[in-house]
Amino acid sequence: MQNPDMTKEYSYRDSHNYSTKGAEYETYYQTQRWERFLWSREQEIIKQILEKYYAGRDIHLLDFACGTGRITSFLEEHVKTSTSVDVSASMLAIAREKLKRTEIIEADITVDNVFKGRKFNLITAFRFFVNAEPSLRVAAMQALSKLLSDDGYFVFNNHQSYGSPWIKLLYMRHQKKNSQSIFNVMTIDEMNELVEDVGMKILKIYPAGFSHPPKIAVPQVLTSAVEKICCKFKSLTLFSESPIAVCGWHNRAIK
Ligand SMILES: C[S@@+](CC[C@H](N)C(=O)[O-])C[C@H]1O[C@@H](n2cnc3c(N)ncnc32)[C@H](O)[C@@H]1O
């Protein structure tokens, strides 16, 4: 679902293209309780994905829209080769300070064919698709699908899932205010459509983020306890705020 305020000229490509954005993004992640909690959940989930889908296999990673290298830096030690790509020089400046053995590429893969026939068996894309406008979502998916090996997995998240009651509330409030700012949300069905359009399917969804406290300093142990309980019930997956999907080619067996 896209925010109707989005103008034709707007492209998410340009959203992080100013000199202080990288530093701002880093500070945001270090200071925001909820983001820090979600990041800890994401790390747990990524570990589970590596154990389930990559046990005993070499991993060749492409972290798309890597930004400041949050996801790449966590994965770097677990993979054989590590490559990350982003359009923002300011985000990549921070990534360069963090990453030790990653090939870092500044490019827009929807426009430039920088990988020229290379394939990766793990492609990650975090905090990108829900933010991107529809044409960019499609272009990025098409470009990424050409880079995924036959036995590879594409892992992406939707950090503003419309199934989450909290996100629904924020979205409705935003619509009511008719604010000029952009607040996109995405449903699980839209996540499905995105990958199905390029011949992939979602193999598994890992829920993350069940109890977003509105500006209240809830102790992390409590947030974690609620998260643990909710994760036990598969039927609650749809209600999580930031689900992570593992996708593979259509003929892949569901694991
Ligand atoms: C919110 S950041 C996410 C960074 C990182 N994946 C994370 O989860 O921390 C989104 C990133 O997408 C990048 N981006 C936007 N359009 C892009 C494109 N067409 N190609 C590559 N990166 C793009 C932005 O520059 C920005 O760094």
PDBQT file of the ligand as one rigid body, heavy atoms in Angstrom, charges set to zero:
ROOT
HETATM    1  C1  LIG A 301      16.721   2.382   5.287  1.00  0.00    +0.000 C 
HETATM    2  S1  LIG A 301      18.215   2.087   4.425  1.00  0.00    +0.000 S 
HETATM    3  C2  LIG A 301      18.503   0.405   4.830  1.00  0.00    +0.000 C 
HETATM    4  C3  LIG A 301      19.951   0.078   4.990  1.00  0.00    +0.000 C 
HETATM    5  C4  LIG A 301      20.254  -1.345   5.453  1.00  0.00    +0.000 C 
HETATM    6  N1  LIG A 301      19.771  -2.331   4.528  1.00  0.00    +0.000 N 
HETATM    7  C5  LIG A 301      19.693  -1.597   6.830  1.00  0.00    +0.000 C 
HETATM    8  O1  LIG A 301      18.750  -2.387   6.957  1.00  0.00    +0.000 OA
HETATM    9  O2  LIG A 301      20.183  -0.997   7.783  1.00  0.00    +0.000 OA
HETATM   10  C6  LIG A 301      17.713   1.956   2.734  1.00  0.00    +0.000 C 
HETATM   11  C7  LIG A 301      18.859   2.068   1.768  1.00  0.00    +0.000 C 
HETATM   12  O3  LIG A 301      18.371   1.831   0.438  1.00  0.00    +0.000 OA
HETATM   13  C8  LIG A 301      19.237   2.537  -0.431  1.00  0.00    +0.000 C 
HETATM   14  N2  LIG A 301      18.670   2.593  -1.776  1.00  0.00    +0.000 N 
HETATM   15  C9  LIG A 301      17.580   3.253  -2.208  1.00  0.00    +0.000 A 
HETATM   16  N3  LIG A 301      17.384   3.033  -3.522  1.00  0.00    +0.000 NA
HETATM   17  C10 LIG A 301      18.391   2.210  -3.929  1.00  0.00    +0.000 A 
HETATM   18  C11 LIG A 301      18.743   1.624  -5.174  1.00  0.00    +0.000 A 
HETATM   19  N4  LIG A 301      18.018   1.847  -6.279  1.00  0.00    +0.000 N 
HETATM   20  N5  LIG A 301      19.833   0.833  -5.232  1.00  0.00    +0.000 NA
HETATM   21  C12 LIG A 301      20.577   0.607  -4.122  1.00  0.00    +0.000 A 
HETATM   22  N6  LIG A 301      20.295   1.137  -2.909  1.00  0.00    +0.000 NA
HETATM   23  C13 LIG A 301      19.211   1.925  -2.815  1.00  0.00    +0.000 A 
HETATM   24  C14 LIG A 301      19.383   3.881   0.253  1.00  0.00    +0.000 C 
HETATM   25  O4  LIG A 301      20.469   4.616  -0.231  1.00  0.00    +0.000 OA
HETATM   26  C15 LIG A 301      19.532   3.424   1.709  1.00  0.00    +0.000 C 
HETATM   27  O5  LIG A 301      20.874   3.322   2.088  1.00  0.00    +0.000 OA
ENDROOT
TORSDOF 0
